[in-house]
Each structure stands twice: as structure tokens, then as C-alpha cells.
């Protein structure tokens, strides 16, 4: 007796569902890893890259800085630090407390005064 075969359509649905679960789980883990790559994230945390401070499966849209960070390979780079992703006339490096883009907060910066993804703050 042979094992029953799944239809092609059903196999595609299962594959898609598993991929979605992996993506959502990977996104949650990526957030912690991504924040660790940035010099300072407090007090904005997730809102540095997302349009909401509590992103989830139905609300994970990126803000301008989040999009730029993703395009930079999720790395804090000199180009990203010298850019002004949110168009507020303040560079991302100044807003994240790392003007020389070495990944270490400048001086005694431990909390942010403005968000590089929100041009209205």
C-alpha cells in the first residue's frame, strides 16, 4: 500500500504557510539583532525602523529610516549615518548619537532626543 499523495495545490498552500511562519518568527528575532547593530535605540526601540512602536504580523510597515537600514543590508554604515532618511535636516548619525558612524555612541549619549524615521519629532 502506498502513502496518499498531497495534491499540488495543497502542497503549495502548506509550503506558503510554513514560509509565512518562518518569516514572522525570523522578523521577531531580526528586530533584536537589528537594534543591536545600531548605536543607541532607547527610547524609540522598534519605532526607529517601524511606523508603530509595537510592530506585529499585521503592522510591521517600515518608516523611511527602516527602509534605508534594510537597503543598507541591516548594517549601520557611514552612508546611512550621513543621510537624512526622514527629511528633517538632521542626519541619522546625529539622531542616533553616532556622528562618526563607528557603531559606538558619541560621548555620553545613552538616550535619543529624536527619531531618524520620524521627520515630525
PDB file as gemmi writes it, atoms N, CA and C in Angstrom:
CRYST1    1.000    1.000    1.000  90.00  90.00  90.00 P 1                      
ATOM      1  N   UNK A   1       0.837  -1.166   0.000  1.00  0.00           N  
ATOM      2  CA  UNK A   1       0.000   0.000   0.000  1.00  0.00           C  
ATOM      3  C   UNK A   1       0.889   1.238   0.000  1.00  0.00           C  
ATOM      4  N   UNK A   2       0.620   2.174  -0.849  1.00  0.00           N  
ATOM      5  CA  UNK A   2       1.413   3.393  -0.943  1.00  0.00           C  
ATOM      6  C   UNK A   2       0.761   4.506  -0.134  1.00  0.00           C  
ATOM      7  N   UNK A   3       1.596   5.436   0.328  1.00  0.00           N  
ATOM      8  CA  UNK A   3       1.095   6.575   1.104  1.00  0.00           C  
ATOM      9  C   UNK A   3       0.318   7.505   0.186  1.00  0.00           C  
ATOM     10  N   UNK A   4      -0.745   8.137   0.700  1.00  0.00           N  
ATOM     11  CA  UNK A   4      -1.504   9.068  -0.131  1.00  0.00           C  
ATOM     12  C   UNK A   4      -0.639  10.272  -0.482  1.00  0.00           C  
ATOM     13  N   UNK A   5      -0.829  10.779  -1.678  1.00  0.00           N  
ATOM     14  CA  UNK A   5      -0.066  11.934  -2.143  1.00  0.00           C  
ATOM     15  C   UNK A   5      -0.900  13.195  -1.963  1.00  0.00           C  
ATOM     16  N   UNK A   6      -0.239  14.237  -1.536  1.00  0.00           N  
ATOM     17  CA  UNK A   6      -0.911  15.530  -1.436  1.00  0.00           C  
ATOM     18  C   UNK A   6      -1.051  16.122  -2.826  1.00  0.00           C  
ATOM     19  N   UNK A   7      -2.141  16.782  -3.058  1.00  0.00           N  
ATOM     20  CA  UNK A   7      -2.297  17.444  -4.344  1.00  0.00           C  
ATOM     21  C   UNK A   7      -1.279  18.573  -4.453  1.00  0.00           C  
ATOM     22  N   UNK A   8      -0.961  18.944  -5.667  1.00  0.00           N  
ATOM     23  CA  UNK A   8      -0.001  20.025  -5.913  1.00  0.00           C  
ATOM     24  C   UNK A   8      -0.478  21.312  -5.251  1.00  0.00           C  
ATOM     25  N   UNK A   9      -1.756  21.612  -5.361  1.00  0.00           N  
ATOM     26  CA  UNK A   9      -2.324  22.832  -4.790  1.00  0.00           C  
ATOM     27  C   UNK A   9      -2.191  22.828  -3.261  1.00  0.00           C  
ATOM     28  N   UNK A  10      -2.465  21.707  -2.653  1.00  0.00           N  
ATOM     29  CA  UNK A  10      -2.380  21.586  -1.198  1.00  0.00           C  
ATOM     30  C   UNK A  10      -0.924  21.701  -0.741  1.00  0.00           C  
ATOM     31  N   UNK A  11      -0.018  21.119  -1.483  1.00  0.00           N  
ATOM     32  CA  UNK A  11       1.402  21.226  -1.161  1.00  0.00           C  
ATOM     33  C   UNK A  11       1.854  22.677  -1.208  1.00  0.00           C  
ATOM     34  N   UNK A  12       1.421  23.412  -2.221  1.00  0.00           N  
ATOM     35  CA  UNK A  12       1.787  24.824  -2.322  1.00  0.00           C  
ATOM     36  C   UNK A  12       1.246  25.620  -1.139  1.00  0.00           C  
ATOM     37  N   UNK A  13       0.019  25.330  -0.712  1.00  0.00           N  
ATOM     38  CA  UNK A  13      -0.553  26.034   0.447  1.00  0.00           C  
ATOM     39  C   UNK A  13       0.263  25.759   1.702  1.00  0.00           C  
ATOM     40  N   UNK A  14       0.635  24.501   1.930  1.00  0.00           N  
ATOM     41  CA  UNK A  14       1.437  24.167   3.106  1.00  0.00           C  
ATOM     42  C   UNK A  14       2.809  24.834   3.048  1.00  0.00           C  
ATOM     43  N   UNK A  15       3.405  24.826   1.876  1.00  0.00           N  
ATOM     44  CA  UNK A  15       4.709  25.458   1.714  1.00  0.00           C  
ATOM     45  C   UNK A  15       4.606  26.953   1.999  1.00  0.00           C  
ATOM     46  N   UNK A  16       3.582  27.602   1.476  1.00  0.00           N  
ATOM     47  CA  UNK A  16       3.371  29.027   1.718  1.00  0.00           C  
ATOM     48  C   UNK A  16       3.133  29.327   3.182  1.00  0.00           C  
ATOM     49  N   UNK A  17       2.337  28.496   3.834  1.00  0.00           N  
ATOM     50  CA  UNK A  17       2.054  28.700   5.260  1.00  0.00           C  
ATOM     51  C   UNK A  17       3.324  28.554   6.096  1.00  0.00           C  
ATOM     52  N   UNK A  18       4.131  27.557   5.797  1.00  0.00           N  
ATOM     53  CA  UNK A  18       5.378  27.364   6.530  1.00  0.00           C  
ATOM     54  C   UNK A  18       6.348  28.514   6.292  1.00  0.00           C  
ATOM     55  N   UNK A  19       6.398  29.005   5.068  1.00  0.00           N  
ATOM     56  CA  UNK A  19       7.266  30.143   4.758  1.00  0.00           C  
ATOM     57  C   UNK A  19       6.825  31.383   5.532  1.00  0.00           C  
ATOM     58  N   UNK A  20       5.516  31.611   5.625  1.00  0.00           N  
ATOM     59  CA  UNK A  20       4.992  32.753   6.366  1.00  0.00           C  
ATOM     60  C   UNK A  20       5.343  32.651   7.847  1.00  0.00           C  
ATOM     61  N   UNK A  21       5.185  31.479   8.430  1.00  0.00           N  
ATOM     62  CA  UNK A  21       5.538  31.285   9.837  1.00  0.00           C  
ATOM     63  C   UNK A  21       7.028  31.547  10.046  1.00  0.00           C  
ATOM     64  N   UNK A  22       7.858  31.039   9.165  1.00  0.00           N  
ATOM     65  CA  UNK A  22       9.302  31.258   9.280  1.00  0.00           C  
ATOM     66  C   UNK A  22       9.643  32.735   9.152  1.00  0.00           C  
ATOM     67  N   UNK A  23       8.973  33.426   8.247  1.00  0.00           N  
ATOM     68  CA  UNK A  23       9.215  34.857   8.059  1.00  0.00           C  
ATOM     69  C   UNK A  23       8.834  35.631   9.300  1.00  0.00           C  
ATOM     70  N   UNK A  24       7.679  35.348   9.857  1.00  0.00           N  
ATOM     71  CA  UNK A  24       7.230  36.063  11.048  1.00  0.00           C  
ATOM     72  C   UNK A  24       8.132  35.773  12.235  1.00  0.00           C  
ATOM     73  N   UNK A  25       8.532  34.548  12.412  1.00  0.00           N  
ATOM     74  CA  UNK A  25       9.444  34.218  13.507  1.00  0.00           C  
ATOM     75  C   UNK A  25      10.801  34.858  13.278  1.00  0.00           C  
ATOM     76  N   UNK A  26      11.279  34.833  12.061  1.00  0.00           N  
ATOM     77  CA  UNK A  26      12.560  35.461  11.734  1.00  0.00           C  
ATOM     78  C   UNK A  26      12.512  36.957  11.913  1.00  0.00           C  
ATOM     79  N   UNK A  27      11.378  37.589  11.619  1.00  0.00           N  
ATOM     80  CA  UNK A  27      11.252  39.032  11.780  1.00  0.00           C  
ATOM     81  C   UNK A  27      11.365  39.423  13.238  1.00  0.00           C  
ATOM     82  N   UNK A  28      10.732  38.674  14.125  1.00  0.00           N  
ATOM     83  CA  UNK A  28      10.790  38.984  15.546  1.00  0.00           C  
ATOM     84  C   UNK A  28      12.229  38.888  16.046  1.00  0.00           C  
ATOM     85  N   UNK A  29      12.952  37.859  15.630  1.00  0.00           N  
ATOM     86  CA  UNK A  29      14.338  37.724  16.031  1.00  0.00           C  
ATOM     87  C   UNK A  29      15.211  38.771  15.380  1.00  0.00           C  
ATOM     88  N   UNK A  30      14.919  39.117  14.153  1.00  0.00           N  
ATOM     89  CA  UNK A  30      15.716  40.110  13.438  1.00  0.00           C  
ATOM     90  C   UNK A  30      15.639  41.458  14.116  1.00  0.00           C  
ATOM     91  N   UNK A  31      14.512  41.784  14.721  1.00  0.00           N  
ATOM     92  CA  UNK A  31      14.366  43.074  15.375  1.00  0.00           C  
ATOM     93  C   UNK A  31      15.398  43.244  16.485  1.00  0.00           C  
ATOM     94  N   UNK A  32      15.555  42.261  17.345  1.00  0.00           N  
ATOM     95  CA  UNK A  32      16.558  42.343  18.408  1.00  0.00           C  
ATOM     96  C   UNK A  32      17.961  42.444  17.819  1.00  0.00           C  
ATOM     97  N   UNK A  33      18.254  41.630  16.823  1.00  0.00           N  
ATOM     98  CA  UNK A  33      19.560  41.677  16.173  1.00  0.00           C  
ATOM     99  C   UNK A  33      19.795  43.024  15.505  1.00  0.00           C  
ATOM    100  N   UNK A  34      18.764  43.527  14.826  1.00  0.00           N  
ATOM    101  CA  UNK A  34      18.897  44.809  14.138  1.00  0.00           C  
ATOM    102  C   UNK A  34      19.144  45.943  15.126  1.00  0.00           C  
ATOM    103  N   UNK A  35      18.396  45.973  16.225  1.00  0.00           N  
ATOM    104  CA  UNK A  35      18.595  47.031  17.216  1.00  0.00           C  
ATOM    105  C   UNK A  35      19.993  46.968  17.814  1.00  0.00           C  
ATOM    106  N   UNK A  36      20.545  45.769  17.958  1.00  0.00           N  
ATOM    107  CA  UNK A  36      21.893  45.624  18.496  1.00  0.00           C  
ATOM    108  C   UNK A  36      22.940  46.181  17.531  1.00  0.00           C  
ATOM    109  N   UNK A  37      22.611  46.319  16.258  1.00  0.00           N  
ATOM    110  CA  UNK A  37      23.553  46.849  15.264  1.00  0.00           C  
ATOM    111  C   UNK A  37      23.587  48.372  15.252  1.00  0.00           C  
ATOM    112  N   UNK A  38      22.621  48.998  15.913  1.00  0.00           N  
ATOM    113  CA  UNK A  38      22.536  50.452  15.932  1.00  0.00           C  
ATOM    114  C   UNK A  38      23.159  50.986  17.222  1.00  0.00           C  
ATOM    115  N   UNK A  39      23.761  52.186  17.169  1.00  0.00           N  
ATOM    116  CA  UNK A  39      24.478  52.692  18.339  1.00  0.00           C  
ATOM    117  C   UNK A  39      23.585  52.934  19.564  1.00  0.00           C  
ATOM    118  N   UNK A  40      22.441  53.590  19.399  1.00  0.00           N  
ATOM    119  CA  UNK A  40      21.519  53.869  20.500  1.00  0.00           C  
ATOM    120  C   UNK A  40      20.106  53.679  19.975  1.00  0.00           C  
ATOM    121  N   UNK A  41      19.255  53.031  20.735  1.00  0.00           N  
ATOM    122  CA  UNK A  41      17.870  52.824  20.298  1.00  0.00           C  
ATOM    123  C   UNK A  41      16.842  53.297  21.329  1.00  0.00           C  
ATOM    124  N   UNK A  42      17.273  53.575  22.532  1.00  0.00           N  
ATOM    125  CA  UNK A  42      16.367  53.979  23.596  1.00  0.00           C  
ATOM    126  C   UNK A  42      16.022  55.463  23.460  1.00  0.00           C  
ATOM    127  N   UNK A  43      14.830  55.907  23.548  1.00  0.00           N  
ATOM    128  CA  UNK A  43      13.616  55.254  23.993  1.00  0.00           C  
ATOM    129  C   UNK A  43      12.723  54.762  22.854  1.00  0.00           C  
ATOM    130  N   UNK A  44      13.133  54.950  21.603  1.00  0.00           N  
ATOM    131  CA  UNK A  44      12.236  54.659  20.476  1.00  0.00           C  
ATOM    132  C   UNK A  44      12.134  53.179  20.134  1.00  0.00           C  
ATOM    133  N   UNK A  45      13.214  52.423  20.369  1.00  0.00           N  
ATOM    134  CA  UNK A  45      13.244  50.989  20.107  1.00  0.00           C  
ATOM    135  C   UNK A  45      12.702  50.638  18.722  1.00  0.00           C  
ATOM    136  N   UNK A  46      11.607  49.901  18.619  1.00  0.00           N  
ATOM    137  CA  UNK A  46      11.075  49.444  17.331  1.00  0.00           C  
ATOM    138  C   UNK A  46      10.682  50.597  16.412  1.00  0.00           C  
ATOM    139  N   UNK A  47      10.258  51.720  17.004  1.00  0.00           N  
ATOM    140  CA  UNK A  47       9.807  52.864  16.204  1.00  0.00           C  
ATOM    141  C   UNK A  47      10.951  53.552  15.463  1.00  0.00           C  
ATOM    142  N   UNK A  48      12.180  53.165  15.716  1.00  0.00           N  
ATOM    143  CA  UNK A  48      13.284  53.698  14.917  1.00  0.00           C  
ATOM    144  C   UNK A  48      13.135  53.244  13.474  1.00  0.00           C  
ATOM    145  N   UNK A  49      12.695  52.020  13.267  1.00  0.00           N  
ATOM    146  CA  UNK A  49      12.557  51.465  11.916  1.00  0.00           C  
ATOM    147  C   UNK A  49      11.110  51.282  11.458  1.00  0.00           C  
ATOM    148  N   UNK A  50      10.184  51.164  12.388  1.00  0.00           N  
ATOM    149  CA  UNK A  50       8.781  50.880  12.047  1.00  0.00           C  
ATOM    150  C   UNK A  50       7.898  52.097  12.280  1.00  0.00           C  
ATOM    151  N   UNK A  51       6.758  52.148  11.606  1.00  0.00           N  
ATOM    152  CA  UNK A  51       5.842  53.271  11.791  1.00  0.00           C  
ATOM    153  C   UNK A  51       5.074  53.174  13.098  1.00  0.00           C  
ATOM    154  N   UNK A  52       5.139  52.038  13.759  1.00  0.00           N  
ATOM    155  CA  UNK A  52       4.488  51.854  15.053  1.00  0.00           C  
ATOM    156  C   UNK A  52       5.527  51.388  16.064  1.00  0.00           C  
ATOM    157  N   UNK A  53       5.311  51.711  17.327  1.00  0.00           N  
ATOM    158  CA  UNK A  53       6.263  51.293  18.353  1.00  0.00           C  
ATOM    159  C   UNK A  53       6.064  49.848  18.784  1.00  0.00           C  
ATOM    160  N   UNK A  54       4.997  49.227  18.310  1.00  0.00           N  
ATOM    161  CA  UNK A  54       4.710  47.834  18.659  1.00  0.00           C  
ATOM    162  C   UNK A  54       4.355  47.051  17.392  1.00  0.00           C  
ATOM    163  N   UNK A  55       5.346  46.827  16.493  1.00  0.00           N  
ATOM    164  CA  UNK A  55       5.031  46.122  15.247  1.00  0.00           C  
ATOM    165  C   UNK A  55       4.640  44.676  15.493  1.00  0.00           C  
ATOM    166  N   UNK A  56       3.763  44.198  14.656  1.00  0.00           N  
ATOM    167  CA  UNK A  56       3.323  42.815  14.734  1.00  0.00           C  
ATOM    168  C   UNK A  56       3.025  42.295  13.348  1.00  0.00           C  
ATOM    169  N   UNK A  57       2.468  41.103  13.249  1.00  0.00           N  
ATOM    170  CA  UNK A  57       2.202  40.497  11.943  1.00  0.00           C  
ATOM    171  C   UNK A  57       1.330  41.350  11.028  1.00  0.00           C  
ATOM    172  N   UNK A  58       0.451  42.173  11.608  1.00  0.00           N  
ATOM    173  CA  UNK A  58      -0.424  42.984  10.759  1.00  0.00           C  
ATOM    174  C   UNK A  58       0.004  44.449  10.700  1.00  0.00           C  
ATOM    175  N   UNK A  59       1.097  44.819  11.389  1.00  0.00           N  
ATOM    176  CA  UNK A  59       1.515  46.223  11.406  1.00  0.00           C  
ATOM    177  C   UNK A  59       3.028  46.349  11.527  1.00  0.00           C  
ATOM    178  N   UNK A  60       3.727  45.904  10.518  1.00  0.00           N  
ATOM    179  CA  UNK A  60       5.188  45.940  10.577  1.00  0.00           C  
ATOM    180  C   UNK A  60       5.796  46.866   9.524  1.00  0.00           C  
ATOM    181  N   UNK A  61       5.005  47.783   8.977  1.00  0.00           N  
ATOM    182  CA  UNK A  61       5.479  48.682   7.920  1.00  0.00           C  
ATOM    183  C   UNK A  61       6.681  49.493   8.407  1.00  0.00           C  
ATOM    184  N   UNK A  62       7.670  49.633   7.531  1.00  0.00           N  
ATOM    185  CA  UNK A  62       8.870  50.376   7.863  1.00  0.00           C  
ATOM    186  C   UNK A  62       8.686  51.868   7.604  1.00  0.00           C  
ATOM    187  N   UNK A  63       9.340  52.693   8.425  1.00  0.00           N  
ATOM    188  CA  UNK A  63       9.385  54.133   8.184  1.00  0.00           C  
ATOM    189  C   UNK A  63      10.577  54.417   7.260  1.00  0.00           C  
ATOM    190  N   UNK A  64      10.844  55.684   6.904  1.00  0.00           N  
ATOM    191  CA  UNK A  64      11.947  55.964   5.969  1.00  0.00           C  
ATOM    192  C   UNK A  64      13.314  55.459   6.445  1.00  0.00           C  
ATOM    193  N   UNK A  65      13.615  55.594   7.743  1.00  0.00           N  
ATOM    194  CA  UNK A  65      14.896  55.086   8.224  1.00  0.00           C  
ATOM    195  C   UNK A  65      14.936  53.565   8.152  1.00  0.00           C  
ATOM    196  N   UNK A  66      13.851  52.915   8.521  1.00  0.00           N  
ATOM    197  CA  UNK A  66      13.797  51.457   8.459  1.00  0.00           C  
ATOM    198  C   UNK A  66      14.040  50.940   7.052  1.00  0.00           C  
ATOM    199  N   UNK A  67      13.457  51.626   6.074  1.00  0.00           N  
ATOM    200  CA  UNK A  67      13.665  51.252   4.674  1.00  0.00           C  
ATOM    201  C   UNK A  67      15.128  51.437   4.281  1.00  0.00           C  
ATOM    202  N   UNK A  68      15.726  52.564   4.685  1.00  0.00           N  
ATOM    203  CA  UNK A  68      17.136  52.828   4.368  1.00  0.00           C  
ATOM    204  C   UNK A  68      18.050  51.811   5.056  1.00  0.00           C  
ATOM    205  N   UNK A  69      17.735  51.465   6.305  1.00  0.00           N  
ATOM    206  CA  UNK A  69      18.518  50.479   7.047  1.00  0.00           C  
ATOM    207  C   UNK A  69      18.447  49.117   6.361  1.00  0.00           C  
ATOM    208  N   UNK A  70      17.263  48.731   5.928  1.00  0.00           N  
ATOM    209  CA  UNK A  70      17.090  47.475   5.205  1.00  0.00           C  
ATOM    210  C   UNK A  70      17.885  47.490   3.901  1.00  0.00           C  
ATOM    211  N   UNK A  71      17.820  48.598   3.165  1.00  0.00           N  
ATOM    212  CA  UNK A  71      18.560  48.718   1.899  1.00  0.00           C  
ATOM    213  C   UNK A  71      20.067  48.706   2.116  1.00  0.00           C  
ATOM    214  N   UNK A  72      20.517  49.104   3.317  1.00  0.00           N  
ATOM    215  CA  UNK A  72      21.950  49.079   3.651  1.00  0.00           C  
ATOM    216  C   UNK A  72      22.379  47.706   4.155  1.00  0.00           C  
ATOM    217  N   UNK A  73      21.514  46.722   3.981  1.00  0.00           N  
ATOM    218  CA  UNK A  73      21.843  45.361   4.402  1.00  0.00           C  
ATOM    219  C   UNK A  73      21.721  45.157   5.896  1.00  0.00           C  
ATOM    220  N   UNK A  74      20.890  45.987   6.539  1.00  0.00           N  
ATOM    221  CA  UNK A  74      20.705  45.944   8.000  1.00  0.00           C  
ATOM    222  C   UNK A  74      22.018  46.176   8.726  1.00  0.00           C  
ATOM    223  N   UNK A  75      22.810  47.088   8.176  1.00  0.00           N  
ATOM    224  CA  UNK A  75      24.094  47.450   8.768  1.00  0.00           C  
ATOM    225  C   UNK A  75      24.140  48.954   8.989  1.00  0.00           C  
ATOM    226  N   UNK A  76      24.768  49.370  10.071  1.00  0.00           N  
ATOM    227  CA  UNK A  76      24.991  50.778  10.358  1.00  0.00           C  
ATOM    228  C   UNK A  76      26.247  51.184   9.601  1.00  0.00           C  
ATOM    229  N   UNK A  77      26.088  51.984   8.574  1.00  0.00           N  
ATOM    230  CA  UNK A  77      27.189  52.352   7.695  1.00  0.00           C  
ATOM    231  C   UNK A  77      27.406  53.861   7.713  1.00  0.00           C  
ATOM    232  N   UNK A  78      28.537  54.294   7.199  1.00  0.00           N  
ATOM    233  CA  UNK A  78      28.818  55.728   7.092  1.00  0.00           C  
ATOM    234  C   UNK A  78      27.782  56.406   6.204  1.00  0.00           C  
ATOM    235  N   UNK A  79      27.427  55.773   5.085  1.00  0.00           N  
ATOM    236  CA  UNK A  79      26.412  56.360   4.198  1.00  0.00           C  
ATOM    237  C   UNK A  79      25.075  56.525   4.919  1.00  0.00           C  
ATOM    238  N   UNK A  80      24.696  55.545   5.711  1.00  0.00           N  
ATOM    239  CA  UNK A  80      23.441  55.630   6.450  1.00  0.00           C  
ATOM    240  C   UNK A  80      23.533  56.701   7.533  1.00  0.00           C  
ATOM    241  N   UNK A  81      24.659  56.808   8.204  1.00  0.00           N  
ATOM    242  CA  UNK A  81      24.835  57.807   9.264  1.00  0.00           C  
ATOM    243  C   UNK A  81      24.805  59.228   8.714  1.00  0.00           C  
ATOM    244  N   UNK A  82      25.338  59.435   7.518  1.00  0.00           N  
ATOM    245  CA  UNK A  82      25.387  60.790   6.964  1.00  0.00           C  
ATOM    246  C   UNK A  82      24.123  61.171   6.195  1.00  0.00           C  
ATOM    247  N   UNK A  83      23.226  60.220   6.003  1.00  0.00           N  
ATOM    248  CA  UNK A  83      21.962  60.507   5.308  1.00  0.00           C  
ATOM    249  C   UNK A  83      20.945  61.101   6.284  1.00  0.00           C  
ATOM    250  N   UNK A  84      19.921  61.708   5.709  1.00  0.00           N  
ATOM    251  CA  UNK A  84      18.798  62.248   6.484  1.00  0.00           C  
ATOM    252  C   UNK A  84      17.546  61.538   5.993  1.00  0.00           C  
ATOM    253  N   UNK A  85      17.314  60.347   6.500  1.00  0.00           N  
ATOM    254  CA  UNK A  85      16.247  59.488   5.984  1.00  0.00           C  
ATOM    255  C   UNK A  85      14.857  60.091   6.109  1.00  0.00           C  
ATOM    256  N   UNK A  86      14.594  60.815   7.195  1.00  0.00           N  
ATOM    257  CA  UNK A  86      13.245  61.337   7.415  1.00  0.00           C  
ATOM    258  C   UNK A  86      13.064  62.783   6.957  1.00  0.00           C  
ATOM    259  N   UNK A  87      14.117  63.378   6.369  1.00  0.00           N  
ATOM    260  CA  UNK A  87      13.995  64.708   5.777  1.00  0.00           C  
ATOM    261  C   UNK A  87      13.797  65.842   6.765  1.00  0.00           C  
ATOM    262  N   UNK A  88      14.305  65.711   7.982  1.00  0.00           N  
ATOM    263  CA  UNK A  88      14.123  66.762   8.988  1.00  0.00           C  
ATOM    264  C   UNK A  88      15.351  67.661   9.150  1.00  0.00           C  
ATOM    265  N   UNK A  89      16.294  67.575   8.215  1.00  0.00           N  
ATOM    266  CA  UNK A  89      17.526  68.366   8.222  1.00  0.00           C  
ATOM    267  C   UNK A  89      18.467  67.997   9.366  1.00  0.00           C  
ATOM    268  N   UNK A  90      18.365  66.765   9.835  1.00  0.00           N  
ATOM    269  CA  UNK A  90      19.254  66.250  10.865  1.00  0.00           C  
ATOM    270  C   UNK A  90      19.689  64.855  10.415  1.00  0.00           C  
ATOM    271  N   UNK A  91      20.987  64.614  10.360  1.00  0.00           N  
ATOM    272  CA  UNK A  91      21.455  63.323   9.852  1.00  0.00           C  
ATOM    273  C   UNK A  91      21.082  62.186  10.793  1.00  0.00           C  
ATOM    274  N   UNK A  92      21.021  61.006  10.226  1.00  0.00           N  
ATOM    275  CA  UNK A  92      20.723  59.813  11.022  1.00  0.00           C  
ATOM    276  C   UNK A  92      21.759  59.618  12.119  1.00  0.00           C  
ATOM    277  N   UNK A  93      23.018  59.931  11.829  1.00  0.00           N  
ATOM    278  CA  UNK A  93      24.079  59.780  12.825  1.00  0.00           C  
ATOM    279  C   UNK A  93      23.871  60.680  14.029  1.00  0.00           C  
ATOM    280  N   UNK A  94      23.455  61.904  13.786  1.00  0.00           N  
ATOM    281  CA  UNK A  94      23.160  62.808  14.897  1.00  0.00           C  
ATOM    282  C   UNK A  94      21.964  62.278  15.682  1.00  0.00           C  
ATOM    283  N   UNK A  95      20.927  61.853  14.964  1.00  0.00           N  
ATOM    284  CA  UNK A  95      19.720  61.382  15.640  1.00  0.00           C  
ATOM    285  C   UNK A  95      19.950  60.093  16.430  1.00  0.00           C  
ATOM    286  N   UNK A  96      20.870  59.246  15.972  1.00  0.00           N  
ATOM    287  CA  UNK A  96      21.170  58.002  16.691  1.00  0.00           C  
ATOM    288  C   UNK A  96      22.393  58.125  17.600  1.00  0.00           C  
ATOM    289  N   UNK A  97      22.907  59.352  17.758  1.00  0.00           N  
ATOM    290  CA  UNK A  97      24.000  59.583  18.693  1.00  0.00           C  
ATOM    291  C   UNK A  97      25.327  59.002  18.285  1.00  0.00           C  
ATOM    292  N   UNK A  98      25.576  58.897  16.973  1.00  0.00           N  
ATOM    293  CA  UNK A  98      26.841  58.332  16.476  1.00  0.00           C  
ATOM    294  C   UNK A  98      27.228  59.055  15.196  1.00  0.00           C  
ATOM    295  N   UNK A  99      27.768  60.252  15.334  1.00  0.00           N  
ATOM    296  CA  UNK A  99      28.078  61.073  14.154  1.00  0.00           C  
ATOM    297  C   UNK A  99      29.228  60.531  13.324  1.00  0.00           C  
ATOM    298  N   UNK A 100      30.138  59.767  13.921  1.00  0.00           N  
ATOM    299  CA  UNK A 100      31.260  59.231  13.146  1.00  0.00           C  
ATOM    300  C   UNK A 100      30.999  57.823  12.606  1.00  0.00           C  
ATOM    301  N   UNK A 101      29.812  57.294  12.833  1.00  0.00           N  
ATOM    302  CA  UNK A 101      29.356  56.015  12.267  1.00  0.00           C  
ATOM    303  C   UNK A 101      30.237  54.833  12.624  1.00  0.00           C  
ATOM    304  N   UNK A 102      30.837  54.875  13.807  1.00  0.00           N  
ATOM    305  CA  UNK A 102      31.671  53.743  14.215  1.00  0.00           C  
ATOM    306  C   UNK A 102      30.889  52.686  15.001  1.00  0.00           C  
ATOM    307  N   UNK A 103      29.582  52.923  15.183  1.00  0.00           N  
ATOM    308  CA  UNK A 103      28.747  51.961  15.886  1.00  0.00           C  
ATOM    309  C   UNK A 103      28.738  52.133  17.391  1.00  0.00           C  
ATOM    310  N   UNK A 104      29.485  53.125  17.861  1.00  0.00           N  
ATOM    311  CA  UNK A 104      29.563  53.402  19.300  1.00  0.00           C  
ATOM    312  C   UNK A 104      28.986  54.792  19.543  1.00  0.00           C  
ATOM    313  N   UNK A 105      28.125  54.899  20.526  1.00  0.00           N  
ATOM    314  CA  UNK A 105      27.503  56.191  20.835  1.00  0.00           C  
ATOM    315  C   UNK A 105      28.570  57.230  21.170  1.00  0.00           C  
ATOM    316  N   UNK A 106      28.357  58.436  20.683  1.00  0.00           N  
ATOM    317  CA  UNK A 106      29.279  59.542  20.931  1.00  0.00           C  
ATOM    318  C   UNK A 106      29.201  59.980  22.392  1.00  0.00           C  
ATOM    319  N   UNK A 107      30.354  60.279  22.997  1.00  0.00           N  
ATOM    320  CA  UNK A 107      30.395  60.834  24.347  1.00  0.00           C  
ATOM    321  C   UNK A 107      29.556  60.057  25.331  1.00  0.00           C  
ATOM    322  N   UNK A 108      28.638  60.771  25.951  1.00  0.00           N  
ATOM    323  CA  UNK A 108      27.803  60.138  26.963  1.00  0.00           C  
ATOM    324  C   UNK A 108      26.362  59.949  26.493  1.00  0.00           C  
ATOM    325  N   UNK A 109      26.150  59.816  25.193  1.00  0.00           N  
ATOM    326  CA  UNK A 109      24.804  59.624  24.653  1.00  0.00           C  
ATOM    327  C   UNK A 109      24.310  58.231  25.041  1.00  0.00           C  
ATOM    328  N   UNK A 110      23.166  58.201  25.734  1.00  0.00           N  
ATOM    329  CA  UNK A 110      22.579  56.916  26.103  1.00  0.00           C  
ATOM    330  C   UNK A 110      21.103  56.839  25.731  1.00  0.00           C  
ATOM    331  N   UNK A 111      20.479  57.987  25.491  1.00  0.00           N  
ATOM    332  CA  UNK A 111      19.090  58.028  25.009  1.00  0.00           C  
ATOM    333  C   UNK A 111      18.999  59.026  23.886  1.00  0.00           C  
ATOM    334  N   UNK A 112      18.043  58.800  23.012  1.00  0.00           N  
ATOM    335  CA  UNK A 112      17.886  59.633  21.825  1.00  0.00           C  
ATOM    336  C   UNK A 112      16.932  60.785  22.080  1.00  0.00           C  
ATOM    337  N   UNK A 113      17.216  61.903  21.420  1.00  0.00           N  
ATOM    338  CA  UNK A 113      16.353  63.074  21.506  1.00  0.00           C  
ATOM    339  C   UNK A 113      15.404  63.143  20.319  1.00  0.00           C  
ATOM    340  N   UNK A 114      15.762  62.457  19.240  1.00  0.00           N  
ATOM    341  CA  UNK A 114      14.902  62.450  18.052  1.00  0.00           C  
ATOM    342  C   UNK A 114      15.040  61.114  17.330  1.00  0.00           C  
ATOM    343  N   UNK A 115      14.053  60.839  16.488  1.00  0.00           N  
ATOM    344  CA  UNK A 115      13.951  59.548  15.805  1.00  0.00           C  
ATOM    345  C   UNK A 115      14.316  59.736  14.334  1.00  0.00           C  
ATOM    346  N   UNK A 116      15.282  58.967  13.802  1.00  0.00           N  
ATOM    347  CA  UNK A 116      15.681  59.123  12.404  1.00  0.00           C  
ATOM    348  C   UNK A 116      14.629  58.669  11.397  1.00  0.00           C  
ATOM    349  N   UNK A 117      13.557  58.075  11.883  1.00  0.00           N  
ATOM    350  CA  UNK A 117      12.486  57.624  10.989  1.00  0.00           C  
ATOM    351  C   UNK A 117      11.240  58.475  11.055  1.00  0.00           C  
ATOM    352  N   UNK A 118      11.268  59.546  11.853  1.00  0.00           N  
ATOM    353  CA  UNK A 118      10.105  60.405  12.038  1.00  0.00           C  
ATOM    354  C   UNK A 118      10.505  61.857  11.872  1.00  0.00           C  
ATOM    355  N   UNK A 119      10.175  62.448  10.742  1.00  0.00           N  
ATOM    356  CA  UNK A 119      10.557  63.822  10.449  1.00  0.00           C  
ATOM    357  C   UNK A 119       9.781  64.861  11.224  1.00  0.00           C  
ATOM    358  N   UNK A 120       8.795  64.446  11.999  1.00  0.00           N  
ATOM    359  CA  UNK A 120       7.992  65.407  12.749  1.00  0.00           C  
ATOM    360  C   UNK A 120       8.414  65.526  14.214  1.00  0.00           C  
ATOM    361  N   UNK A 121       9.386  64.725  14.643  1.00  0.00           N  
ATOM    362  CA  UNK A 121       9.747  64.814  16.079  1.00  0.00           C  
ATOM    363  C   UNK A 121      10.759  65.902  16.339  1.00  0.00           C  
TER     364      UNK A 121                                                      
END                                                                             
